[in-house]
Protein backbone atom coordinates (compact mmCIF):
# COMPACT_ATOMS: atom_id res chain seq x y z
CA UNK A 1 0.00 0.00 0.00
CA UNK A 2 1.51 3.29 -1.11
CA UNK A 3 0.59 6.74 0.15
CA UNK A 4 1.25 9.70 -2.13
CA UNK A 5 1.44 13.25 -0.81
CA UNK A 6 0.30 16.51 -2.37
CA UNK A 7 1.79 18.42 0.56
CA UNK A 8 3.74 17.76 3.76
CA UNK A 9 3.64 21.15 5.46
CA UNK A 10 2.15 22.29 8.75
CA UNK A 11 -0.32 25.17 9.05
CA UNK A 12 2.37 27.82 9.56
CA UNK A 13 4.74 26.48 6.90
CA UNK A 14 2.66 26.60 3.70
CA UNK A 15 5.65 26.44 1.35
CA UNK A 16 5.40 22.63 1.54
CA UNK A 17 1.64 22.63 0.91
CA UNK A 18 -1.12 21.46 3.22
CA UNK A 19 -0.33 18.03 4.62
CA UNK A 20 -2.41 15.59 2.59
CA UNK A 21 -2.00 12.00 1.42
CA UNK A 22 -3.96 9.88 -1.01
CA UNK A 23 -4.02 6.30 -2.19
CA UNK A 24 -5.97 4.13 -4.61
CA UNK A 25 -7.72 0.86 -3.80
CA UNK A 26 -10.36 -1.21 -5.57
CA UNK A 27 -10.91 1.48 -8.22
CA UNK A 28 -11.52 4.12 -5.55
CA UNK A 29 -9.50 7.23 -4.69
CA UNK A 30 -8.97 7.84 -0.97
CA UNK A 31 -7.94 11.31 0.19
CA UNK A 32 -6.76 11.96 3.75
CA UNK A 33 -7.75 15.55 4.64
CA UNK A 34 -8.25 18.42 2.22
CA UNK A 35 -6.35 21.51 3.39
CA UNK A 36 -5.96 24.94 1.82
CA UNK A 37 -3.71 23.81 -1.03
CA UNK A 38 -5.16 20.34 -1.58
CA UNK A 39 -7.90 21.09 -4.12
CA UNK A 40 -5.46 22.95 -6.35
CA UNK A 41 -3.00 20.06 -6.15
CA UNK A 42 -5.62 17.40 -6.89
CA UNK A 43 -7.19 19.51 -9.64
CA UNK A 44 -3.96 19.20 -11.61
CA UNK A 45 -3.76 15.42 -11.20
CA UNK A 46 -5.51 12.67 -13.14
CA UNK A 47 -6.87 10.74 -10.16
CA UNK A 48 -10.00 12.81 -9.53
CA UNK A 49 -10.93 12.42 -13.20
CA UNK A 50 -10.04 8.75 -13.53
CA UNK A 51 -11.82 7.38 -10.46
CA UNK A 52 -15.60 7.45 -10.20
CA UNK A 53 -15.52 6.67 -6.48
CA UNK A 54 -13.80 9.19 -4.21
CA UNK A 55 -13.57 9.05 -0.41
CA UNK A 56 -12.28 11.82 1.86
CA UNK A 57 -11.19 10.83 5.38
CA UNK A 58 -10.84 13.70 7.86
CA UNK A 59 -8.43 13.59 10.79
CA UNK A 60 -9.78 16.82 12.32
CA UNK A 61 -11.22 20.22 11.43
CA UNK A 62 -8.34 22.70 11.57
CA UNK A 63 -8.19 24.91 8.49
CA UNK A 64 -4.99 23.40 7.13
CA UNK A 65 -6.85 20.08 6.96
CA UNK A 66 -10.25 21.18 5.59
CA UNK A 67 -9.47 24.55 3.99
CA UNK A 68 -10.36 23.62 0.40
CA UNK A 69 -12.76 20.79 1.19
CA UNK A 70 -15.87 22.72 0.19
CA UNK A 71 -14.45 23.62 -3.21
CA UNK A 72 -13.25 20.05 -3.75
CA UNK A 73 -16.64 18.52 -2.94
CA UNK A 74 -18.52 21.09 -5.01
CA UNK A 75 -16.22 20.66 -8.01
CA UNK A 76 -16.50 16.89 -7.93
CA UNK A 77 -20.32 17.06 -7.91
CA UNK A 78 -21.00 20.07 -10.16
CA UNK A 79 -18.24 19.61 -12.72
CA UNK A 80 -17.34 15.91 -12.62
CA UNK A 81 -20.76 14.63 -11.53
CA UNK A 82 -19.09 12.57 -8.81
CA UNK A 83 -20.57 12.53 -5.32
CA UNK A 84 -17.74 12.18 -2.80
CA UNK A 85 -18.16 10.11 0.36
CA UNK A 86 -16.92 12.26 3.27
CA UNK A 87 -16.07 10.60 6.59
CA UNK A 88 -15.45 12.40 9.88
CA UNK A 89 -15.89 11.50 13.53
CA UNK A 90 -18.66 14.02 14.11
CA UNK A 91 -21.07 16.03 11.98
CA UNK A 92 -19.61 19.47 12.81
CA UNK A 93 -18.06 19.49 9.35
CA UNK A 94 -21.56 19.25 7.82
CA UNK A 95 -22.51 22.51 9.56
CA UNK A 96 -19.28 24.18 8.44
CA UNK A 97 -19.83 23.16 4.84
CA UNK A 98 -23.50 24.16 5.00
CA UNK A 99 -22.56 27.66 6.16
CA UNK A 100 -20.21 27.96 3.19
CA UNK A 101 -22.94 26.99 0.74
CA UNK A 102 -21.90 23.38 0.19
CA UNK A 103 -24.93 21.37 1.21
CA UNK A 104 -25.37 17.63 1.64
CA UNK A 105 -26.86 17.27 -1.83
CA UNK A 106 -23.27 17.74 -3.07
CA UNK A 107 -21.73 14.84 -1.16
CA UNK A 108 -22.49 11.85 1.04
CA UNK A 109 -21.49 11.95 4.70
CA UNK A 110 -20.82 9.35 7.36
CA UNK A 111 -19.36 9.18 10.85
CA UNK A 112 -18.72 5.45 10.41
CA UNK A 113 -15.36 4.95 8.75
CA UNK A 114 -16.24 1.29 8.20
CA UNK A 115 -18.52 2.49 5.40
CA UNK A 116 -15.35 3.55 3.57
CA UNK A 117 -13.79 0.12 3.58
CA UNK A 118 -13.55 -2.14 0.56
CA UNK A 119 -12.50 -5.69 -0.23
CA UNK A 120 -8.96 -6.08 1.06
CA UNK A 121 -8.97 -2.73 2.90
CA UNK A 122 -9.80 -2.16 6.57
CA UNK A 123 -9.71 1.24 8.30
CA UNK A 124 -9.21 1.63 12.04
CA UNK A 125 -9.59 5.02 13.75
CA UNK A 126 -6.99 5.91 16.36
CA UNK A 127 -7.61 8.68 18.92
CA UNK A 128 -4.86 11.32 18.88
CA UNK A 129 -3.81 14.02 21.36
CA UNK A 130 -3.77 17.29 19.43
CA UNK A 131 -6.53 19.82 20.16
CA UNK A 132 -8.68 20.32 23.25
CA UNK A 133 -11.68 21.74 21.38
CA UNK A 134 -12.25 19.02 18.76
CA UNK A 135 -11.86 15.32 18.10
CA UNK A 136 -8.63 14.38 16.33
CA UNK A 137 -7.72 11.00 14.93
CA UNK A 138 -5.19 9.04 12.98
CA UNK A 139 -5.70 5.83 11.04
CA UNK A 140 -4.41 2.31 10.76
CA UNK A 141 -4.92 1.03 7.23
CA UNK A 142 -4.77 -2.71 6.72
CA UNK A 143 -4.49 -3.65 3.08
CA UNK A 144 -4.21 -7.29 2.06
CA UNK A 145 -2.64 -8.19 5.39
CA UNK A 146 -0.22 -5.23 5.54
CA UNK A 147 -0.73 -2.47 8.12
CA UNK A 148 0.40 1.14 7.97
CA UNK A 149 -0.16 3.91 10.51
CA UNK A 150 -1.01 7.51 9.63
CA UNK A 151 -0.81 9.71 12.72
CA UNK A 152 -2.67 12.83 11.74
CA UNK A 153 -1.75 15.77 13.96
CA UNK A 154 -0.65 14.58 17.39
CA UNK A 155 1.65 15.32 20.29
CA UNK A 156 2.50 11.70 20.99
CA UNK A 157 2.82 8.20 19.59
CA UNK A 158 0.37 5.88 21.37
CA UNK A 159 2.15 3.02 23.13
CA UNK A 160 0.14 0.34 21.32
CA UNK A 161 1.06 1.87 17.97
CA UNK A 162 4.73 2.03 18.91
CA UNK A 163 4.73 -1.58 20.12
CA UNK A 164 2.97 -2.78 16.98
CA UNK A 165 5.50 -0.93 14.84
CA UNK A 166 8.55 -2.24 16.70
CA UNK A 167 7.21 -5.79 16.56
CA UNK A 168 6.71 -5.52 12.81
CA UNK A 169 2.90 -5.75 12.97
CA UNK A 170 2.75 -2.23 11.53
CA UNK A 171 5.05 -2.10 8.54
CA UNK A 172 5.22 1.66 7.96
CA UNK A 173 4.53 4.78 10.02
CA UNK A 174 3.61 8.19 8.66
CA UNK A 175 4.27 10.36 11.67
CA UNK A 176 3.79 14.08 12.10
CA UNK A 177 7.09 15.79 12.93
CA UNK A 178 6.32 19.49 13.04
CA UNK A 179 9.32 20.62 15.06
CA UNK A 180 12.95 19.68 15.66
CA UNK A 181 12.62 20.08 19.43
CA UNK A 182 9.60 21.23 21.41
CA UNK A 183 7.43 20.47 24.41
CA UNK A 184 4.28 21.30 22.42
CA UNK A 185 1.04 19.79 23.69
CA UNK A 186 -0.28 19.73 20.11
CA UNK A 187 2.57 18.54 17.89
CA UNK A 188 5.44 16.08 17.79
CA UNK A 189 9.17 16.68 17.37
CA UNK A 190 12.12 14.97 15.73
CA UNK A 191 13.86 14.85 19.10
CA UNK A 192 11.01 12.82 20.62
CA UNK A 193 10.88 10.56 17.59
CA UNK A 194 14.59 9.80 17.91
CA UNK A 195 14.07 8.87 21.55
CA UNK A 196 11.48 6.18 20.82
CA UNK A 197 12.47 4.74 17.41
CA UNK A 198 15.72 2.70 17.26
CA UNK A 199 18.01 3.78 14.43
CA UNK A 200 17.73 0.46 12.61
CA UNK A 201 13.93 0.88 12.34
CA UNK A 202 13.85 4.51 11.18
CA UNK A 203 13.72 3.82 7.44
CA UNK A 204 10.18 2.55 8.01
CA UNK A 205 9.07 5.95 9.34
CA UNK A 206 8.04 8.85 7.09
CA UNK A 207 7.95 12.27 8.75
CA UNK A 208 5.24 14.68 7.62
CA UNK A 209 3.45 17.91 8.63
CA UNK A 210 6.78 19.73 8.80
CA UNK A 211 6.78 23.13 10.47
CA UNK A 212 10.04 24.40 9.00
CA UNK A 213 12.85 23.51 6.60
CA UNK A 214 13.90 20.42 8.57
CA UNK A 215 14.01 17.73 5.86
CA UNK A 216 17.82 17.45 6.01
CA UNK A 217 17.73 16.96 9.79
CA UNK A 218 15.11 14.25 9.44
CA UNK A 219 17.11 12.35 6.81
CA UNK A 220 20.34 12.70 8.80
CA UNK A 221 18.56 11.14 11.77
CA UNK A 222 17.73 8.11 9.62
CA UNK A 223 14.06 8.78 8.91
CA UNK A 224 12.41 9.44 5.55
CA UNK A 225 10.37 12.33 4.12
CA UNK A 226 7.55 11.72 1.63
CA UNK A 227 8.05 13.18 -1.83
CA UNK A 228 5.42 15.66 -2.94
CA UNK A 229 3.82 14.48 -6.16
Residue pairs with C-beta under 8 A, 6 or more apart in sequence:
1 23
1 25
1 141
1 143
1 144
1 146
1 148
2 23
3 21
3 22
3 23
3 32
3 148
3 150
3 174
3 206
3 226
4 21
4 22
4 23
4 226
4 229
5 19
5 20
5 21
5 22
5 208
5 226
5 227
5 228
5 229
6 17
6 18
6 20
6 21
6 22
6 37
6 38
6 41
6 42
6 45
6 228
6 229
7 16
7 17
7 18
7 19
7 20
7 35
7 37
7 38
7 41
7 228
8 16
8 17
8 19
8 208
8 209
8 210
8 225
8 226
8 228
9 15
9 16
9 17
9 18
9 19
9 64
9 209
9 210
9 211
10 19
10 64
10 178
10 187
10 209
10 210
10 211
11 62
11 63
11 64
12 211
13 210
13 211
13 212
14 36
14 37
16 210
16 228
17 35
17 37
17 38
17 41
17 228
18 33
18 35
18 36
18 37
18 38
18 64
18 65
18 67
18 68
19 33
19 35
19 64
19 65
19 176
19 208
19 209
20 31
20 32
20 33
20 34
20 35
20 37
20 38
20 41
20 65
21 31
21 32
21 33
21 150
21 174
21 208
21 226
22 29
22 30
22 31
22 32
22 42
22 47
23 30
23 141
24 30
24 47
24 51
25 118
25 120
25 121
25 143
26 118
26 119
26 120
26 121
27 51
27 52
27 53
28 51
28 53
28 54
28 55
28 118
29 47
29 48
29 50
29 51
29 53
29 54
29 55
30 55
30 57
30 116
31 38
31 42
31 54
31 55
31 56
31 57
32 56
32 57
32 59
32 139
32 150
33 56
33 57
33 58
33 59
33 65
33 66
33 152
34 56
34 58
34 65
34 66
34 67
34 68
34 69
34 72
35 63
35 64
35 65
35 66
35 67
35 68
36 63
36 64
36 67
36 68
37 67
37 68
38 67
38 68
38 69
38 72
39 68
39 69
39 71
39 72
39 75
40 68
42 48
42 72
43 75
45 229
48 54
48 76
48 80
48 82
49 80
52 82
53 82
53 85
54 76
54 82
54 84
54 85
55 84
55 85
55 86
55 87
55 116
56 69
56 72
56 73
56 84
56 85
56 86
56 87
57 87
57 113
57 116
57 123
57 139
58 65
58 66
58 69
58 86
58 87
58 88
58 89
58 93
59 65
59 128
59 136
59 137
59 138
59 139
59 152
59 153
60 130
60 131
60 134
60 135
60 136
60 137
60 152
60 153
61 88
61 92
61 93
61 96
61 134
62 131
62 134
62 153
65 153
66 93
66 96
69 86
69 93
69 97
70 97
70 100
70 101
70 102
72 84
73 84
73 86
73 97
73 102
73 106
73 107
74 102
74 106
76 82
76 83
76 84
76 107
77 83
77 84
77 105
77 106
77 107
78 106
83 106
83 107
83 108
84 107
84 108
85 107
85 108
85 109
85 110
85 115
85 116
86 93
86 107
86 108
86 109
86 110
87 109
87 110
87 111
87 112
87 113
87 115
87 116
88 109
88 111
89 111
89 125
89 135
89 137
90 111
90 135
91 109
91 111
92 134
93 109
94 104
94 109
97 103
97 104
97 107
98 104
110 116
113 123
113 125
113 139
114 123
116 123
117 123
120 143
120 144
121 141
121 142
121 143
122 141
122 142
122 143
123 139
123 140
123 141
123 142
124 139
124 140
124 141
124 142
125 137
125 138
125 139
126 137
126 138
126 139
126 140
126 149
126 158
126 161
127 135
127 136
127 137
127 158
128 136
128 137
128 138
128 151
128 152
128 153
128 154
128 156
128 158
129 136
129 154
129 155
129 156
129 185
130 136
130 152
130 153
130 154
130 155
130 186
130 187
131 153
131 186
136 152
136 153
136 154
137 152
138 149
138 150
138 151
138 152
138 154
139 149
139 150
139 152
140 147
140 148
140 149
140 150
140 161
140 170
141 147
141 148
141 150
146 171
147 164
147 169
147 170
147 171
148 170
148 171
148 172
148 173
148 174
149 161
149 164
149 165
149 170
149 172
149 173
149 174
149 175
150 174
151 157
151 173
151 174
151 175
151 176
151 188
152 176
153 176
153 186
153 187
153 209
154 176
154 187
154 188
155 184
155 185
155 186
155 187
155 188
156 188
157 175
157 188
157 193
157 196
161 170
161 173
162 196
164 170
165 173
165 197
165 201
165 204
165 205
166 198
166 201
171 204
172 204
172 205
172 206
173 204
173 205
173 206
174 205
174 206
174 208
174 226
175 188
175 193
175 205
175 206
175 207
175 208
176 187
176 188
176 207
176 208
176 209
177 188
177 189
177 190
177 193
177 207
177 208
177 209
177 210
177 214
177 218
177 223
178 184
178 187
178 188
178 189
178 209
178 210
178 211
179 187
179 188
179 189
179 190
179 211
179 212
179 214
180 189
180 190
180 191
180 212
180 214
180 217
181 189
181 190
181 191
182 189
182 191
187 209
187 211
190 207
190 214
190 217
190 218
190 221
190 223
193 205
193 207
193 221
193 223
194 221
197 205
197 223
199 222
202 221
202 222
202 223
202 224
203 222
203 223
203 224
205 223
205 224
206 223
206 224
206 225
206 226
207 218
207 223
207 224
207 225
208 225
208 226
210 218
210 225
215 225
218 224
218 225
219 225
